[in-house]
């Protein structure tokens, strides 16, 4: 007795979990996103931001380990909001934007911590210098937009940011706090 419905049912059962396990790609909403950096100059916090960046994020909260994050930052878009200082940031001592127009973060693993919190391990590259980094991230959902927020501290001298005379940490501290908010259309938060 030929039972084609049985074959179709089995095929549906076998492929449905695989289809559900595929993470979805999210699209960055730049107008609602930000990457801010805070350094201390002679002990005084100074806040700046990157005005241009992009993110390619593939993520499914049911299978976070299958996800990936690629963040690309236009180093020439760094600003402190002061024209004289902003003119210095793209120069070789700081971001060397002509030679290294982009900084990148490429994830290597995503670890769920529960309650919408994750650790994203990856490799950060600035000015041709790469370092491994673990970034704590919180995800929240508003309508069809997911928002990833977090912060971490990096040592600027490990990336040769503020090289030469600016390597003196009594003038500009080595530690730089980075805060970000990435609004992502199509990202489904838990």
C-alpha positions as semicolon CSV with decimal commas, in nm:
position;residue;x (nm);y (nm);z (nm)
1;X;0,000;0,000;0,000
2;X;0,147;0,332;-0,114
3;X;0,120;0,611;0,149
4;X;0,266;0,937;0,003
5;X;0,117;1,140;0,289
6;X;0,339;0,945;0,532
7;X;0,654;1,037;0,336
8;X;0,549;1,406;0,326
9;X;0,474;1,405;0,699
10;X;0,811;1,252;0,783
11;X;0,991;1,497;0,555
12;X;0,809;1,786;0,728
13;X;0,904;1,660;1,073
14;X;1,267;1,616;0,974
15;X;1,308;1,958;0,814
16;X;1,103;2,174;1,052
17;X;1,357;2,174;1,340
18;X;1,635;2,259;1,095
19;X;1,440;2,551;0,953
20;X;1,369;2,681;1,302
21;X;1,736;2,649;1,400
22;X;1,849;2,893;1,128
23;X;1,937;3,229;1,283
24;X;1,793;3,539;1,118
25;X;1,989;3,839;0,992
26;X;1,920;4,176;1,150
27;X;1,954;4,518;0,986
28;X;2,115;4,807;1,176
29;X;1,900;5,118;1,229
30;X;2,184;5,378;1,238
31;X;1,967;5,672;1,349
32;X;1,875;5,487;1,670
33;X;2,222;5,341;1,732
34;X;2,538;5,478;1,887
35;X;2,897;5,389;1,972
36;X;3,042;5,619;2,238
37;X;3,394;5,624;2,382
38;X;3,504;5,794;2,705
39;X;3,868;5,867;2,778
40;X;4,025;6,070;3,055
41;X;4,246;6,363;2,959
42;X;4,445;6,488;3,257
43;X;4,194;6,309;3,479
44;X;3,885;6,468;3,319
45;X;3,639;6,239;3,132
46;X;3,601;6,332;2,766
47;X;3,323;6,173;2,562
48;X;3,332;6,111;2,191
49;X;3,148;5,898;1,938
50;X;3,176;5,729;1,603
51;X;2,926;5,872;1,358
52;X;2,944;5,596;1,096
53;X;2,940;5,222;1,157
54;X;2,760;4,910;1,041
55;X;2,674;4,574;1,189
56;X;2,597;4,237;1,036
57;X;2,428;4,032;1,304
58;X;2,280;3,688;1,264
59;X;2,107;3,574;1,581
60;X;1,835;3,341;1,706
61;X;1,772;3,355;2,083
62;X;1,681;2,985;2,075
63;X;2,022;2,902;1,928
64;X;2,259;3,188;2,019
65;X;2,570;2,973;1,964
66;X;2,488;2,964;1,591
67;X;2,488;3,344;1,570
68;X;2,755;3,584;1,453
69;X;2,841;3,951;1,490
70;X;3,052;4,162;1,256
71;X;3,085;4,528;1,346
72;X;3,264;4,772;1,113
73;X;3,346;5,123;1,232
74;X;3,458;5,412;1,010
75;X;3,760;5,540;1,208
76;X;3,749;5,874;1,025
77;X;3,406;5,938;1,177
78;X;3,540;5,971;1,535
79;X;3,439;6,300;1,692
80;X;3,472;6,474;2,027
81;X;3,257;6,762;1,906
82;X;3,547;7,008;1,899
83;X;3,660;7,094;1,542
84;X;4,030;7,138;1,631
85;X;4,044;6,803;1,813
86;X;3,832;6,626;1,551
87;X;4,087;6,730;1,287
88;X;4,358;6,546;1,486
89;X;4,173;6,214;1,537
90;X;4,216;6,080;1,178
91;X;4,593;6,149;1,188
92;X;4,858;5,877;1,222
93;X;4,907;5,927;1,598
94;X;4,543;5,850;1,669
95;X;4,331;5,642;1,427
96;X;4,546;5,669;1,109
97;X;4,221;5,673;0,913
98;X;4,388;5,706;0,571
99;X;4,583;5,382;0,625
100;X;4,327;5,204;0,848
101;X;3,983;5,338;0,748
102;X;3,796;5,073;0,945
103;X;3,808;4,912;1,286
104;X;3,634;4,575;1,310
105;X;3,494;4,336;1,566
106;X;3,433;3,977;1,450
107;X;3,265;3,739;1,693
108;X;3,402;3,390;1,759
109;X;3,140;3,271;2,010
110;X;2,814;3,382;2,171
111;X;2,738;3,251;2,519
112;X;2,389;3,289;2,674
113;X;2,384;3,401;3,039
114;X;2,005;3,410;3,084
115;X;1,750;3,693;3,115
116;X;1,846;3,847;2,779
117;X;2,215;3,871;2,867
118;X;2,501;3,727;2,660
119;X;2,878;3,726;2,636
120;X;3,011;3,777;2,285
121;X;3,372;3,671;2,242
122;X;3,558;3,798;1,939
123;X;3,852;3,976;1,788
124;X;3,878;4,356;1,784
125;X;4,111;4,508;1,522
126;X;4,210;4,876;1,523
127;X;4,503;5,023;1,324
128;X;4,610;4,672;1,221
129;X;4,642;4,555;1,584
130;X;4,410;4,276;1,701
131;X;4,310;4,168;2,050
132;X;4,067;3,908;2,182
133;X;3,776;4,058;2,369
134;X;3,468;3,937;2,557
135;X;3,180;4,185;2,545
136;X;2,877;4,160;2,777
137;X;2,554;4,238;2,590
138;X;2,192;4,285;2,696
139;X;1,912;4,237;2,444
140;X;1,569;4,399;2,466
141;X;1,275;4,402;2,227
142;X;1,050;4,693;2,127
143;X;0,807;4,599;1,852
144;X;1,003;4,449;1,563
145;X;1,330;4,611;1,673
146;X;1,577;4,445;1,905
147;X;1,832;4,657;2,088
148;X;2,175;4,531;2,192
149;X;2,347;4,739;2,460
150;X;2,670;4,698;2,647
151;X;3,002;4,844;2,746
152;X;3,361;4,736;2,786
153;X;3,701;4,888;2,854
154;X;3,995;4,870;2,616
155;X;4,355;4,979;2,651
156;X;4,418;5,230;2,374
157;X;4,796;5,179;2,368
158;X;4,749;4,810;2,277
159;X;4,607;4,943;1,948
160;X;4,858;5,233;1,914
161;X;4,579;5,490;1,954
162;X;4,741;5,809;2,079
163;X;5,090;5,707;1,974
164;X;5,412;5,909;2,000
165;X;5,391;6,202;2,243
166;X;5,032;6,097;2,324
167;X;5,147;5,764;2,469
168;X;5,204;5,946;2,800
169;X;4,916;5,817;3,016
170;X;4,938;6,117;3,251
171;X;4,799;6,323;2,960
172;X;4,549;6,071;2,819
173;X;4,465;5,762;3,025
174;X;4,526;5,420;2,869
175;X;4,181;5,286;2,961
176;X;3,896;5,389;2,733
177;X;3,538;5,292;2,809
178;X;3,328;5,201;2,507
179;X;2,947;5,204;2,530
180;X;2,713;5,102;2,253
181;X;2,348;5,077;2,164
182;X;2,266;4,894;1,841
183;X;1,905;4,910;1,725
184;X;1,845;4,615;1,492
185;X;1,538;4,564;1,277
186;X;1,453;4,196;1,257
187;X;1,648;4,099;1,568
188;X;1,434;3,885;1,793
189;X;1,533;3,928;2,158
190;X;1,431;3,658;2,409
